Amino acid sequence: MQQPDNNLGQLIQDLESDQVAGIRKTLTSLNPPEIARLLESLTVGKRKIIWQLVDQEDEGEILKELVDDVRQNLIEEMDASELIAVTQDMELDDLADLLIDIPEAITEQIITALDQQDQVRLESVMSFEENTAGGLTNPRIVSVRRGITIEVLIRYLRKLRKLPEDTNYIYIINKHNEYLGAVKLVDLFVEDKGKNIEDIMDESVKPFTAETDSHQVSLDFQDLDIISAPVVDDQNKLLGQITIDDVVDVIQDQANSEIFNMAGLDDEDDIFAPVLVSSKRRAVWLGMNLVTAFIVAGAVGLFKEILGQIVILAVLMPIVASMGGVAGNQTLILVIRGIATKKIQRSNAIKLLIKEGSVALLNGLTWSIVVSVLAVVLFQTPWNIGYIIGAAMLLNILASAIAGVSIPFLLKKVGIDPALAGGVMMTTLTDVLGFITFLGLATLFLLE
């Protein structure tokens, strides 16, 4: 298989030379997720050309893999008949996600084109929030009532001719559709066919409730090493199952969101969106950073008198802020990720604070000595300035460690994503505190 970057380069080359046959050959060699990544890597004009050459049978699978912006732009180019055609064979949980981007009039046609049972199932999935277990649920499963033998169950499965995708378990229910347990598909062929299914039913296969947060679902899948799990409502009635492919998407989305949020970006944005659109999206974040920059500038402005008398302080003060910022962001990222994976909670936050404070004290002492010596040797500054910059750095690194642990919990308490606002708060805090500490100590001990 060709590497993705080679595929992209080949596609661009074929597009520029109008080699339709070459484009089709490349697309044929790729699966839908790979084509989706390639589409996201192309400019809008080239993307539309490639989309016209994609096999229609793959369009639904490709659409569900695309980021929101790119998917919505492609959907706007498709007519109602095409959208209905590409959505007919999609898994219902994926279809529920896709319908959000489709015009309401066409959505109604798509739902009407489904059989009655799938319409009811789709309605059930769409009744839950996207970021819950219910929103991830695929209602196309095999469930049977207890009280039948393995032989009867096998005959029933044969009549189905085709099992739902990713069928690992047959789910056992009572006459009220309440979940009882699960039978591994493979066990049907190794057990005595005369046994009742209750005899081989695994009651340890615990269901998720539909309202369970998708993040918690992903953690449980990782911790328990499972590949599928049933989902029930608040009355224990079986709704469907979640499979590992959907959980992998959740994990990937969470990781992407954390990275992009730290820069004020949305991981569902089109990287090749029009310049004006991208500029508007980033303007708010830049404006917020400008406000924090003026706060820092205001802090420095308080010490104009001593900066005018001892110019070397202006040269050295960025070192204090920079070292505090790096140390603080190390702790901040550690805590944000720890909270996301639930390794860090209120119960162990104090212990973490003590540990991070100890690390900051050790590193602060070490590097404050190094910086003090370098300031004296490299800039020929008096030793008293060296002592001041060392003390300021030690205090700033200690404060940054405390802030790195505290900020995520404070933001979470007020309902703000720590990954979104934590970095800005940390940078502003360490800059302001670093400058005030350094210049304040200099004013106290050096100003005549």
Residue, then its C-alpha position, 0 to 999 in steps of 0.5 A: m500500500q502506498q503511503p498517504d503522502n505519496n497518495l496526496g502527491q500523486l493525486i495533485q499531480d494527476l489533477e494538474s495533468d488531467q489524468v482521470a484514469g490515474i486518479r481513479k486508480t489511486l482512489t480504487s486502492l484506498n479505503p473510505p477513511e483514507i480517501a476522507r483524509l486525502l479530501e481534507s488535505l486538498t483545496v476546495g476546488k480540487r476536493k470537488i473534482i475528486w469527490q465527483l470521481v469517488d465510487q458512490e458506494d463509498e460516499g456514505e462511509i467517506l462522509k462520516e469520516l470527514v470533519d464537520d466543515v468538509r462534510q457539510n460543504l460536500i453535502e451542499e453540493m449533493d442533490a436529494s436523490e444522491l444523499i438518499a442513495v448514499t445513506q441507505d446502507m449506513e449504520l444507524d448510529d453513523l446516519a444519526d450523526l450525518l443527518i445533523d448536516i443534511p437539510e431538514a426536507i431531505t432528512e425526512q426523505i431519507i428517514t422515509a426511505l428506511d423500513q419501519q423497524d429502522q425508522v424506529r431504531l433511528e428515532s431512538v438513537m437520535s433521541f440521545e445526545e451525540n456525546t452519550a452512550g445512547g448517541l453512539t449506539n447501533p441499534r442493529i443487533v441480534s437479540v433473542r428471548r431466553g428459554i430457547t436452545i442453542e440449536v433453535l438459535i442457530r436455525y434462527l441466525r441462518k434464516l437471517r442470512k446476514l448478521p449485523e456488522d460487528t456482531n460479537y454477541i447475541y443479546i438475551i432479553n426477557k419478554h419485556n425487552e429487558y437485558l439479561g446477558a450475552v452469548k458469544l457468537v463463537d460459543l454457539f458452535v462449541e457448546d452442546k446444541g441441546k443446551n438452553i442459551e441461559d446455560i452459556m449466557d455471560e451475565s458479566v457483560k455489563p451494559f452501559t446506560a444510554e446517558t453515560d458520557s461518551h468519554q466514560v465509555s471510551l475509558d471503560f473500553q480501554d480499561l476492560d479491554i472490550i470490543s463491544a458492549p450492550v446499551v440499555d435505557d433507564q429501565n434496563k431495556l436493550l437499545g443496541q450496542i456500542t462497538i470498538d470502531d465508534v470508541v476509537d473515533v471518540i478517543q481520536d476526537q477527544a485527543n484532537s480537541e484537546i490539541f486544537n483547543m489549546a490554540g483556540l481552534d476547532d478540530e472540525d474546521d476545514i484547514f483549507a477553508p476560505v481565508l476570510v472564514s478562517s480569519k474570522r474564526r481566529a480573530v476572537w482568540l487573537g483578541m483574547n490574547l491581545v487583552t492578556a498582552f496588555i495586562v502583561a504590558g501594564a504590569v511591566g509599566l508599573f516599573k518604568e522608573i527602575l527600567g529607565q535606571i537599570v537597562i539590563l533588567a529589561v534584557l533579563m526579565p523575559i528569562v524569568a517569565s519564560m522559565g515559569g511559563v515552561a514549568g507551568n505548562q508542563t504541570l498544566i498539560l499533565v493535570i488536564r490530561g490526568i483529569a480527562t483520563k480520570k487519573i487525577q480527581r479531587s481525592n488525589a489533587i492535594k497529593l499531586l499539588i505537593k508532588e508538583g510543588s516539590v518538583a518545582l522547588l528542586n528545579g527552581l533551586t537548580w536553575s535559579i543558581v544556573v541563571s544567576v551565574l550566567a547573568v553575572v558571567l555573560f552580561q557582567t551584571p553585579w551579583n546582587i542582580g544575579y541574586i534577584i533574578g535567581a530568587a524571582m525565578l524560584l518564586n515564579i516556578l513554584a507559583s506556576a506549579i501551584a497554578g498548573v494544578s489549580i487552574p484546570f480544577l477551577l475552570k472545570k468547576v465553572g464549566i469551562d474546558p481547561a484545554l481551551a482556556g488553561g494555556v492562556m491563563m497560565t501564560t498570562l499568570t506566569d508573565v505577570l507574576g514573573f515580571i512583577t516578582f523580578l522588577g519588584l525585588a529589583t525596585l526594593f533592593l536596587l532603586e535609590 
